[in-house]
Amino acid sequence: MKVLVVGGGGREHAICWKLAQSPKVTELYCAPGNAGIAQVARCVPVGATDVEGMVNWARENAVDFVMVAPDDPLAMGMVDALEAAGIPAFGPRKNAAIVEASKAFSKELMKKYRIPTARYETFTDMDAALAYVAKQGAPIVVKADGLALGKGVTVAATVEEAQDAIRAMMADGKFGSSGSTVVIEECMTGPEVTVLAFTDGKTIVPMPSSQDHKRVFDGNRGPNTGGMGAISPVPAYTPEMASRCMEEIFRPTVDALRAEGRPFQGVLYFGLMLTPDGPKVVEYNARFGDPECQVVLSLLDSDLMDILQACVDGTLDQVDIRWKDGAACVVVLASGGYPTSYEKGFPISGLEEAGETAVVFHAGTKLGPQGEYLTNGGRVLGVTATGGTLEEAIAAAYDAARKISFEKMHFRTDIGRAF
């Protein structure tokens, strides 16, 4: 099969790495890809959000299957456009991807179908939002309604911080139109866990639990990022908790979307909080998380292509999905200054040495004039290792990460330990 993966970050490198292992995949392409992805797939110069360009390239090159990985093209309807052109595509259609594209929609869905989540209110008027926060007090959570690269959430410790976040979103346009509507929630407490799940719209198969570390600095301090590292599985997510989540959250969500005429086929991301009152949904995403994808796919012991096809064909109940024993950890190496301003173009050394004991997924890299790897983004690399235990996986990831260097490199030193 000729397979095309849409996207160009660490998540897409992990997906291409896993698909390259499938005997079914004879030719693998990635658009636009990056310097690391070019090791396992042919990179195609088509932007991830260029829906028309992507459909045309897939048609002209007789692609058999497309895996749409990022949130933006899913929300724009890339899967719909590919299907209309007769090209099988993995990922939710636009009307189902709205579970991530609109937090207001997802909260209303949970309310209607009694799926446990935080109490909330939605606002399009800034003054009303400011007054609501003043009345409710802090801590409180402010979310931009639309897509914001994983950075549209502020967990405010004070009323002033919450109101500043509202003004930044609604008056200053920090996230463009994504922040013209805000959702304000109660602040839940407890361990935060991600559970990604494959679904064909009827059957749902959860993957091993994972935990992203969003804050840029150790101790969960500093601004939110796209993710500074992740582990899988999460000790707090017990088999009993998994069973409860399946009955109260996972299956009801898939059934709700189907009942609404929005059947979801793809990877459904459940951001969960294990509160004293039980598990509750923090947010849905419509695709693999990044960097959760890197650790979870490192533990997958089945052919990813088989699973993707089954989700599209509606035959997921017929696939045997197996997972390796043990655990995985990814440590993100970022540019100094990320997630605000940072420089690009620094040479990267130590990749070969790190690759002897870990898999180094490229998130933001490019090739220099002599074929050397250069930094080309905020999150540059995701150093991913597995082990028999979580501690072994964490140690292996850090051992490999410390073999890599580039100017102003920054990474957290407490991934997997900042519970």
ZIJO-V213283 format. One record per residue. N is the residue number from 0. RES is the residue in three letters. OMEGA is omega in whole degrees, -180 to 180 (* if undefined). D_FIRST is the distance of its C-alpha to the first C-alpha in whole Angstrom. Layout:
n & res & omega & d_first
N & RES & OMEGA & D_FIRST
N & RES & OMEGA & D_FIRST
This chain:
n & res & omega & d_first
0 & MET & 172 & 0
1 & LYS & -173 & 4
2 & VAL & 178 & 6
3 & LEU & 174 & 10
4 & VAL & -180 & 13
5 & VAL & 178 & 16
6 & GLY & -176 & 19
7 & GLY & -178 & 21
8 & GLY & -179 & 23
9 & GLY & 177 & 23
10 & ARG & -179 & 21
11 & GLU & 176 & 18
12 & HIS & 179 & 19
13 & ALA & 179 & 19
14 & ILE & 179 & 16
15 & CYS & 179 & 14
16 & TRP & -179 & 16
17 & LYS & 180 & 15
18 & LEU & 180 & 11
19 & ALA & 179 & 11
20 & GLN & -176 & 13
21 & SER & 176 & 10
22 & PRO & 179 & 9
23 & LYS & -175 & 6
24 & VAL & -179 & 5
25 & THR & 176 & 5
26 & GLU & -176 & 6
27 & LEU & -179 & 8
28 & TYR & 176 & 11
29 & CYS & -179 & 14
30 & ALA & 0 & 17
31 & PRO & -179 & 19
32 & GLY & 175 & 19
33 & ASN & -173 & 22
34 & ALA & 179 & 23
35 & GLY & 179 & 22
36 & ILE & -180 & 18
37 & ALA & 176 & 18
38 & GLN & -174 & 19
39 & VAL & -178 & 15
40 & ALA & 175 & 13
41 & ARG & -179 & 14
42 & CYS & -175 & 17
43 & VAL & -176 & 17
44 & PRO & 175 & 21
45 & VAL & -178 & 20
46 & GLY & -176 & 22
47 & ALA & -180 & 21
48 & THR & 177 & 24
49 & ASP & -174 & 23
50 & VAL & -178 & 22
51 & GLU & 180 & 22
52 & GLY & -180 & 21
53 & MET & 180 & 18
54 & VAL & -180 & 17
55 & ASN & -179 & 18
56 & TRP & -180 & 16
57 & ALA & -180 & 13
58 & ARG & -177 & 14
59 & GLU & -178 & 15
60 & ASN & 175 & 12
61 & ALA & 178 & 10
62 & VAL & -178 & 8
63 & ASP & -173 & 6
64 & PHE & 179 & 7
65 & VAL & 175 & 11
66 & MET & -179 & 13
67 & VAL & -171 & 16
68 & ALA & -173 & 18
69 & PRO & -177 & 22
70 & ASP & -174 & 25
71 & ASP & -180 & 26
72 & PRO & 176 & 23
73 & LEU & 179 & 23
74 & ALA & 180 & 26
75 & MET & 178 & 26
76 & GLY & -180 & 24
77 & MET & 179 & 20
78 & VAL & 178 & 18
79 & ASP & -177 & 21
80 & ALA & 178 & 20
81 & LEU & 179 & 16
82 & GLU & 179 & 17
83 & ALA & 178 & 20
84 & ALA & 178 & 18
85 & GLY & -178 & 15
86 & ILE & 178 & 12
87 & PRO & -177 & 12
88 & ALA & 178 & 13
89 & PHE & 180 & 14
90 & GLY & -180 & 18
91 & PRO & 172 & 21
92 & ARG & -175 & 22
93 & LYS & -175 & 25
94 & ASN & 175 & 28
95 & ALA & 178 & 27
96 & ALA & 178 & 26
97 & ILE & 178 & 30
98 & VAL & 174 & 31
99 & GLU & -174 & 30
100 & ALA & 178 & 31
101 & SER & 178 & 34
102 & LYS & 178 & 36
103 & ALA & 178 & 39
104 & PHE & -176 & 37
105 & SER & 179 & 35
106 & LYS & 178 & 39
107 & GLU & 178 & 40
108 & LEU & -180 & 37
109 & MET & 179 & 39
110 & LYS & -177 & 42
111 & LYS & -175 & 42
112 & TYR & 174 & 40
113 & ARG & 175 & 42
114 & ILE & -171 & 39
115 & PRO & 178 & 41
116 & THR & -180 & 41
117 & ALA & 171 & 44
118 & ARG & -173 & 47
119 & TYR & 168 & 46
120 & GLU & 180 & 47
121 & THR & -176 & 45
122 & PHE & 169 & 47
123 & THR & 179 & 47
124 & ASP & -174 & 51
125 & MET & -178 & 51
126 & ASP & 178 & 55
127 & ALA & 179 & 54
128 & ALA & 179 & 51
129 & LEU & -179 & 54
130 & ALA & 180 & 57
131 & TYR & 179 & 54
132 & VAL & 179 & 53
133 & ALA & -179 & 57
134 & LYS & -175 & 58
135 & GLN & -177 & 55
136 & GLY & -176 & 56
137 & ALA & 2 & 54
138 & PRO & -178 & 51
139 & ILE & -174 & 49
140 & VAL & 178 & 45
141 & VAL & -178 & 45
142 & LYS & 168 & 41
143 & ALA & -176 & 40
144 & ASP & -172 & 38
145 & GLY & -178 & 35
146 & LEU & -178 & 32
147 & ALA & 176 & 34
148 & LEU & 178 & 32
149 & GLY & -175 & 33
150 & LYS & -174 & 36
151 & GLY & -179 & 38
152 & VAL & 174 & 40
153 & THR & 173 & 43
154 & VAL & -170 & 45
155 & ALA & 179 & 49
156 & ALA & -179 & 51
157 & THR & 176 & 54
158 & VAL & -179 & 55
159 & GLU & 179 & 55
160 & GLU & 179 & 52
161 & ALA & -179 & 50
162 & GLN & 175 & 52
163 & ASP & 179 & 51
164 & ALA & 178 & 47
165 & ILE & -180 & 48
166 & ARG & 179 & 50
167 & ALA & -179 & 47
168 & MET & -168 & 44
169 & MET & -179 & 46
170 & ALA & -176 & 49
171 & ASP & 178 & 47
172 & GLY & -177 & 44
173 & LYS & -180 & 42
174 & PHE & 179 & 39
175 & GLY & -178 & 39
176 & SER & 179 & 39
177 & SER & -178 & 37
178 & GLY & 180 & 41
179 & SER & 171 & 43
180 & THR & 178 & 43
181 & VAL & 174 & 43
182 & VAL & -180 & 43
183 & ILE & -173 & 46
184 & GLU & 168 & 46
185 & GLU & -180 & 48
186 & CYS & 179 & 47
187 & MET & 178 & 46
188 & THR & 179 & 46
189 & GLY & 178 & 44
190 & PRO & 178 & 41
191 & GLU & -175 & 38
192 & VAL & 172 & 35
193 & THR & 170 & 31
194 & VAL & 174 & 29
195 & LEU & -179 & 26
196 & ALA & 170 & 24
197 & PHE & 175 & 21
198 & THR & 175 & 22
199 & ASP & -179 & 21
200 & GLY & 178 & 24
201 & LYS & 178 & 26
202 & THR & 176 & 25
203 & ILE & -179 & 25
204 & VAL & 179 & 24
205 & PRO & 174 & 26
206 & MET & 175 & 25
207 & PRO & 180 & 28
208 & SER & 177 & 30
209 & SER & 179 & 31
210 & GLN & 177 & 33
211 & ASP & 176 & 33
212 & HIS & -169 & 36
213 & LYS & -174 & 36
214 & ARG & -172 & 40
215 & VAL & -175 & 40
216 & PHE & 176 & 43
217 & ASP & 178 & 44
218 & GLY & -178 & 45
219 & ASN & 178 & 43
220 & ARG & 177 & 45
221 & GLY & -177 & 45
222 & PRO & 176 & 42
223 & ASN & 177 & 39
224 & THR & 172 & 36
225 & GLY & -180 & 32
226 & GLY & -177 & 33
227 & MET & 180 & 34
228 & GLY & -179 & 33
229 & ALA & 174 & 32
230 & ILE & 173 & 32
231 & SER & -5 & 31
232 & PRO & -178 & 32
233 & VAL & -177 & 35
234 & PRO & -177 & 38
235 & ALA & -178 & 40
236 & TYR & -175 & 37
237 & THR & 175 & 38
238 & PRO & 178 & 37
239 & GLU & 178 & 40
240 & MET & 179 & 39
241 & ALA & 179 & 35
242 & SER & 180 & 36
243 & ARG & 179 & 39
244 & CYS & 178 & 36
245 & MET & -176 & 34
246 & GLU & -173 & 37
247 & GLU & -171 & 38
248 & ILE & -170 & 35
249 & PHE & -178 & 32
250 & ARG & 177 & 32
251 & PRO & 180 & 34
252 & THR & 179 & 32
253 & VAL & 179 & 29
254 & ASP & 180 & 32
255 & ALA & -180 & 34
256 & LEU & 177 & 31
257 & ARG & 180 & 30
258 & ALA & 179 & 34
259 & GLU & -178 & 34
260 & GLY & -179 & 31
261 & ARG & -177 & 29
262 & PRO & -175 & 26
263 & PHE & 175 & 24
264 & GLN & -179 & 20
265 & GLY & 175 & 19
266 & VAL & 177 & 21
267 & LEU & -175 & 25
268 & TYR & 176 & 27
269 & PHE & 170 & 31
270 & GLY & -172 & 33
271 & LEU & 169 & 36
272 & MET & 179 & 40
273 & LEU & -173 & 41
274 & THR & 175 & 45
275 & PRO & 179 & 48
276 & ASP & -179 & 48
277 & GLY & -178 & 44
278 & PRO & 177 & 40
279 & LYS & -179 & 40
280 & VAL & 172 & 37
281 & VAL & 179 & 38
282 & GLU & 169 & 35
283 & TYR & 163 & 31
284 & ASN & -173 & 28
285 & ALA & -175 & 25
286 & ARG & 174 & 22
287 & PHE & 171 & 22
288 & GLY & 178 & 26
289 & ASP & 27 & 26
290 & PRO & 180 & 27
291 & GLU & 180 & 27
292 & CYS & -175 & 23
293 & GLN & -179 & 23
294 & VAL & -177 & 26
295 & VAL & 180 & 24
296 & LEU & 176 & 21
297 & SER & -179 & 23
298 & LEU & -179 & 24
299 & LEU & -177 & 21
300 & ASP & 178 & 20
301 & SER & 179 & 17
302 & ASP & -178 & 14
303 & LEU & -179 & 13
304 & MET & 177 & 10
305 & ASP & -177 & 12
306 & ILE & -179 & 14
307 & LEU & 180 & 13
308 & GLN & -179 & 11
309 & ALA & 178 & 15
310 & CYS & 180 & 17
311 & VAL & -176 & 15
312 & ASP & -178 & 16
313 & GLY & -177 & 19
314 & THR & -176 & 19
315 & LEU & -180 & 19
316 & ASP & -179 & 23
317 & GLN & -177 & 21
318 & VAL & 176 & 19
319 & ASP & -178 & 21
320 & ILE & -176 & 21
321 & ARG & -180 & 23
322 & TRP & 178 & 24
323 & LYS & 171 & 26
324 & ASP & 177 & 30
325 & GLY & -172 & 31
326 & ALA & 178 & 31
327 & ALA & 179 & 29
328 & CYS & 172 & 31
329 & VAL & 176 & 30
330 & VAL & -179 & 33
331 & VAL & 174 & 32
332 & LEU & -172 & 34
333 & ALA & 175 & 35
334 & SER & 176 & 37
335 & GLY & -178 & 41
336 & GLY & 177 & 42
337 & TYR & 15 & 38
338 & PRO & 178 & 38
339 & THR & -177 & 41
340 & SER & 179 & 41
341 & TYR & 180 & 40
342 & GLU & 178 & 39
343 & LYS & 171 & 36
344 & GLY & 180 & 36
345 & PHE & 177 & 37
346 & PRO & -180 & 36
347 & ILE & 178 & 34
348 & SER & 175 & 35
349 & GLY & -177 & 34
350 & LEU & -178 & 31
351 & GLU & 180 & 30
352 & GLU & 180 & 33
353 & ALA & -179 & 32
354 & GLY & 178 & 28
355 & GLU & -176 & 30
356 & THR & -179 & 31
357 & ALA & 173 & 28
358 & VAL & -178 & 25
359 & VAL & 178 & 26
360 & PHE & -179 & 24
361 & HIS & 178 & 25
362 & ALA & -179 & 26
363 & GLY & 179 & 28
364 & THR & 172 & 28
365 & LYS & 178 & 27
366 & LEU & 176 & 28
367 & GLY & -176 & 32
368 & PRO & 178 & 33
369 & GLN & 180 & 33
370 & GLY & 180 & 30
371 & GLU & 178 & 31
372 & TYR & 180 & 30
373 & LEU & 175 & 32
374 & THR & -178 & 32
375 & ASN & 180 & 31
376 & GLY & 178 & 32
377 & GLY & 171 & 34
378 & ARG & -171 & 31
379 & VAL & -175 & 30
380 & LEU & 173 & 29
381 & GLY & -177 & 28
382 & VAL & -169 & 29
383 & THR & -179 & 28
384 & ALA & 176 & 29
385 & THR & 179 & 29
386 & GLY & 179 & 32
387 & GLY & 176 & 34
388 & THR & 179 & 36
389 & LEU & 180 & 36
390 & GLU & 179 & 39
391 & GLU & 180 & 37
392 & ALA & 179 & 34
393 & ILE & -179 & 36
394 & ALA & -179 & 38
395 & ALA & 179 & 35
396 & ALA & -180 & 33
397 & TYR & 177 & 37
398 & ASP & 180 & 37
399 & ALA & -178 & 34
400 & ALA & -177 & 35
401 & ARG & 175 & 38
402 & LYS & -178 & 37
403 & ILE & 176 & 35
404 & SER & 167 & 38
405 & PHE & -174 & 38
406 & GLU & 178 & 41
407 & LYS & 179 & 42
408 & MET & -180 & 39
409 & HIS & 172 & 39
410 & PHE & 176 & 38
411 & ARG & -179 & 40
412 & THR & -175 & 41
413 & ASP & 178 & 41
414 & ILE & -179 & 38
415 & GLY & -179 & 38
416 & ARG & -176 & 41
417 & ALA & -177 & 42
418 & PHE & * & 42
